[in-house]
Amino acid sequence: MGTSRPGTRPRPFARCATAPPAPRPPSADLSALWAGPFCARLLGLAGAQVTKAESTTRPDGTRRGHPEIYRWLHDGHGSVMLDFASGALPDAVAGADVVIEASRPRALRQLGVSAEEFLVAQPGQVWVGITGYGRDDDRIAFGDDAAVAGRLVGREDHGAPVFLGDILADPVTGVYAAWTVARSLSDGGGQLLCVSMAACAAALAYSRTPPC
């Protein structure tokens, strides 16, 4: 037991100094629908400061569905509407520590954005590009066909393949993408992360290390 001076009350607990809160990495979410926004949702829950950038001419298709789904995915995030064709997109990602996008590289270059060039200009930035089948493949994927491509399917008693869940590859990819971003940030960033929906489905189906 510790001692105290006469006339003073013992203080059983010392007041400890606390470290200042870590800065919240600004993140630009250029994606739409499920996989990319779910990645942004998880990063936001982990403390990232997320701003969603949408095209004025082609807003996120999730807005046409149940409003609670869109609200849940983007709760607490900032939001800006931009005319992507006007050349405003490069400024939207210039100050971000993390960029999340789900576009074909060729389409982004036509809008004045190149992941490779931004990573050179902004050392430490993390860029996660979510695609259906890889950055060298222009095919568009949805949750169901990407899951099938990765063999993330079940089998009926007579052997016929069946879906394991609705658009399953989307949330699976969102989880893997957020995990790779967090790992990259902890290593200092400066990486282009290529996250394929079909590859993520295959990684889960065969219990492999997530594709990075």
N, C-alpha and C positions, 0 to 999 in steps of 0.2 A: 504494500500500500504506500502511496506517496504521502508526503507531509505538506502542510500549508502553514503560512504564517499565522500567528494569533490574530483573531478578529477577521479573518478572511474565510470565505466559504470555499470548500474544495470544489474543484472543477473536474468532474470525472471525464469530460470529453474535451479534447483540444480542438480548436477551430483550424481546419486544414485549408490551405490555399488551393484554389481550383484553377485548372488550366483554362485559358480562353477557348471559346468554341472554335472548332475548325471551320475554315471558310467553306461555304457551300459551292461546289463547282457549278458554274453556269453551263447549262446543257440546252442545245437547240434540237428540238424534235421536228424533223421535216417529214416524218412518216405518216401513214394513215392506216385505218382499219385496225388490225389486231396486234400483230407481232411487234412492230416498232413501238406503238403506243404502250403496249404492256411492258416492254423494256423500260420506257421512260417512266411509267408508273412505279416500277420497282426501284429505279434509281431515285425518284422523288421521295419514296418512302424511306430510302436510305440516307436522305439529306441533300440530294442534288437540287439545284434551283433550275427547274425546267421551264422553258418557254416553247410553246407549240407554234410553229409557223405554218399557216395554211394558205393555199392559193385561193385568190378571190374568184377565179373562174372554175376551179375544180376543188371544192372543199372536201374534207374528209368524209368518205361514204358512210362512216359510222353515224354521222348526224342524221341520216335518213332512217335509222333504226330506233330502237327504244332509247329515249333520252337518258335513262338512268345508266345505261351501259357507257354512253359517251361521258357522262358526268363522272362516273367511277374511274374510268381510265385517265381522265385529265384533271381530277380533283386537286386543287392547290397549285396548278400550273398556270403560268402566264400564257397569253394568247395574242398573236398578231396575225392579221390578214394581209397578204402581200400579192401584188401582181408579179408573179414569177417571171413573166416574159419581159418585164420592164427593166430587168437588171438589178432588182432589189435583193435577190437571194444571196449573193456573196456577202453583203453587209450583215445579213441575218445570222450568218455562221461565223463571222470574223472574230467575234469576241468570246466564242464558246470554248470551254475546256473539253466538252464532249459534244459530238454531232451524231445524231441518230437519223438515218435515212433508209428508205426502202425502194430506191429508184434504180433503174438501170444506169450504169456509169455514162453511157452515151447520152442519155436524156439529160443528166445533170450537166454534162459538159456543154450541151446546147444552151443551157441557162446560165453559163458562165461560172460553173462550179466544178472544180476538180479536186477530189480528195487528196490525191498525191501532191498537188501544188500547195494546198492548204497546210498539209503536214510539214512541208518544207518551210513555209512562211511562218508557221506558228508552232515552234518546237514544244513538245509536251502535249499537244492536242491529241485526243483520242477520237477516232472516226470509226463508227460501226456501220457497215453497209449490209443491210439485210436483203437477200435475194432469194429467189425460188430454188435455183440450182447452181449458183456460183456467179461471180462477176463476169465471167467469160461466156455466159449463157444468157441469151436474151429472152428465154421463155419466162412467161409470167406464171406464178404458182399461187394456188389457194391452199387453205389448210388441209382439205381432204386429199387432193391429188399429190401434194407434197408428202403427206403421211404415207400414202400408198407407195410413192417412189422410194421412200426410205424403209419400206416394208414394216411400217408401224401399223399393222392390221391384225385382226383376230381371225380365227377360223371357226366356222360352224362345224357341227358333228360330221357332216358329209364332206368337209374340206373346203367349202366355198369361202372366199375372203369376205370379211365384214369390217366396217369402220369401228374403231375402238371408241370414238367420241366425235362430236361435231367439231370440225376444223381444228383438230387436235394439234397439228403442227404449228399453228400460230402461237398459242400460249407456251408450248415447249420451246420454240425459238426465242420468244421474249425472255424466258428465264435464262437460257444459255447466253443470249446477247448481254443481258444485264450482268451476268457473272463474269463474262470476258471483259466488259468495260471496267468493272470494279477491280479486277486483277490487273488490268493494264494501268489504271490510275495508281495503284499501289506500287507498281514498278517504275513509275515516272512518266507514263504515257508515251506519246510520239509514235503511235501505232495505228495502222489501218486494219481493222478487224473485219474479216469477211465471214459472214454468218449466213449459211445456206439453210433454208427451211427443210429441204430434203435431207441434208446431211445431219441436221439436228434430230430429225425423226429417226434416222438410221442409228445415231448415237444412242438414243433412248431405247430403241428396239433391241440393240445388241449390247447395251450396258457398257458403252465405250466412253472414253474421255470426250467431253464436248468439243466440237470442232472450233478452232480458234484461228 
